[in-house]
Amino acid sequence: MKILLDAHIPTAVARGLSGHGVDAVALRSWRGGRFLDATDEAILVGAGEEERVFVTYDVHTVSSLLRRWLEDGTEHTGVVLISAKTVLPNDVGTLVHDLLQLCRTYQDQPWANRVVFLTR
């Protein structure tokens, strides 16, 4: 499972996941940072080109986009939604731990069009 972490997730999370063998990259460094000001749609299309699962706290905007894509028949390579009520964005240790658990749980399963809410 390859992961793309949204801009509001600390880059330390990508480093922590990478240290455990997960191919994870932060949006800030992905593709030279060219997607920092991109729309969610552009980010998801780019993530799809690399078969990356997009991890974000943008629950409302990304969910709306995914609903529209579902209605249009547009596919994506997977999204993990996180609520700040579940895990704070600056809680690097918990994010790394929970995302590792998620990777282990879904390691052999396809991620195409899958949407998962990260829970504790």
C-alpha positions as CSV (number, residue, x, y, z in Angstrom):
1,M,0.0,0.0,0.0
2,K,1.4,3.3,-1.1
3,I,0.3,6.4,0.8
4,L,0.0,10.1,0.0
5,L,-0.5,12.3,3.2
6,D,-2.4,15.5,2.8
7,A,-0.7,18.9,3.5
8,H,-2.1,19.3,7.0
9,I,-0.5,16.0,8.2
10,P,3.0,16.4,9.5
11,T,5.8,15.2,7.3
12,A,7.1,13.3,10.3
13,V,4.2,10.9,9.8
14,A,5.6,10.0,6.3
15,R,9.0,9.5,7.8
16,G,7.6,7.3,10.6
17,L,5.7,5.1,8.2
18,S,8.7,4.9,5.8
19,G,10.8,3.7,8.8
20,H,8.4,0.8,9.0
21,G,8.6,-0.1,5.4
22,V,5.5,1.7,4.1
23,D,5.9,3.7,0.9
24,A,4.5,7.0,2.3
25,V,5.1,10.6,1.1
26,A,3.8,13.9,2.3
27,L,2.1,16.2,-0.1
28,R,4.7,18.9,0.7
29,S,7.4,16.9,-0.9
30,W,5.4,14.8,-3.4
31,R,6.2,15.8,-6.9
32,G,8.3,18.7,-5.8
33,G,5.4,20.3,-3.8
34,R,3.6,21.2,-7.0
35,F,0.3,20.0,-5.5
36,L,0.2,22.0,-2.3
37,D,-2.3,24.5,-3.7
38,A,-4.1,21.9,-6.0
39,T,-7.7,21.0,-5.7
40,D,-8.7,17.7,-4.0
41,E,-9.7,16.4,-7.4
42,A,-6.3,17.1,-8.9
43,I,-4.6,15.5,-5.9
44,L,-6.7,12.4,-6.1
45,V,-6.1,12.1,-9.9
46,G,-2.3,12.4,-9.3
47,A,-2.4,9.9,-6.4
48,G,-4.2,7.5,-8.8
49,E,-1.4,7.8,-11.3
50,E,0.9,6.4,-8.7
51,E,-1.7,4.1,-7.1
52,R,-1.4,5.9,-3.8
53,V,-4.1,5.9,-1.1
54,F,-4.8,9.5,-0.1
55,V,-4.9,10.2,3.6
56,T,-6.7,13.4,4.7
57,Y,-8.6,15.2,7.4
58,D,-10.7,17.0,4.8
59,V,-13.7,14.7,5.6
60,H,-16.4,17.0,4.2
61,T,-14.8,18.2,1.0
62,V,-13.2,14.9,0.0
63,S,-16.4,13.0,0.9
64,S,-18.4,15.3,-1.3
65,L,-16.0,14.8,-4.2
66,L,-16.1,11.0,-3.8
67,R,-19.9,11.0,-3.8
68,R,-19.8,12.9,-7.1
69,W,-17.2,10.6,-8.5
70,L,-19.3,7.6,-7.5
71,E,-22.3,9.0,-9.3
72,D,-20.2,9.8,-12.4
73,G,-18.5,6.4,-12.3
74,T,-15.0,8.0,-11.7
75,E,-12.6,5.6,-9.9
76,H,-9.9,6.4,-7.4
77,T,-7.2,4.4,-5.7
78,G,-8.5,4.7,-2.2
79,V,-8.9,7.3,0.6
80,V,-8.4,7.2,4.3
81,L,-10.5,9.9,6.1
82,I,-9.5,11.0,9.6
83,S,-11.5,13.1,12.0
84,A,-9.7,15.5,14.4
85,K,-12.1,14.2,17.0
86,T,-10.5,10.8,16.6
87,V,-6.8,11.6,16.2
88,L,-5.4,15.1,16.5
89,P,-3.4,16.2,13.3
90,N,-0.3,16.9,15.4
91,D,-0.3,13.5,17.2
92,V,2.4,12.0,15.0
93,G,2.9,8.9,17.1
94,T,-0.8,7.9,17.1
95,L,-1.1,8.7,13.4
96,V,1.9,6.5,12.5
97,H,0.6,3.7,14.8
98,D,-3.0,3.8,13.5
99,L,-1.9,4.0,9.8
100,L,0.5,1.1,10.3
101,Q,-2.4,-0.9,11.7
102,L,-4.5,0.0,8.8
103,C,-1.8,-1.0,6.3
104,R,-1.4,-4.4,8.1
105,T,-5.2,-5.0,8.1
106,Y,-5.7,-4.2,4.4
107,Q,-2.3,-5.2,3.1
108,D,-3.5,-7.9,0.8
109,Q,-6.8,-6.3,-0.2
110,P,-7.4,-4.1,-3.2
111,W,-7.8,-0.4,-2.5
112,A,-9.6,0.7,-5.7
113,N,-12.6,2.9,-4.7
114,R,-12.2,2.0,-1.0
115,V,-12.9,4.7,1.6
116,V,-12.0,4.0,5.2
117,F,-12.4,6.1,8.3
118,L,-9.4,5.8,10.6
119,T,-10.6,4.8,14.0
120,R,-8.9,4.2,17.3
